[in-house]
Amino acid sequence: MGITWRKSSFSTDSTNCLELASQDGQILLRESDEPGVVVRTTPEKLAAFLLGVRAGEFDDLTQRR
């Protein structure tokens, strides 16, 4: 069975988003415009990262300069 990739409903189009999937107990992350580059992590590490995102810890990285 193939991997089912998911992206946020906040993504603006198919080339401006990150996609996530789950496989064999790991979380996979890729950019939609470079699907061959995949980062693997654990659900626990992703959960900790998402807590930081929700707390605004990375907001400065999203500001256009």
C-alpha positions, 0 to 999 in steps of 0.5 A: 500500500502506498503512502498517503500524504496530507497537507494543511488546508492553509496551504495556498496551492500544490507547490507552496506546502509541506506534506506529512505522512505516517509509515512504520511508526515514523512521521515523514515530511516533504515539500510538495515541489520536491517530493523526493526529499523526505525527512523522517522523525518520530511522533514524539519529536513532531508533537514537541515541535508542534507545541513550539509552533503553537506557542509562536516560537518560530513566528520570526522565521515566517516573516518576509524580509 
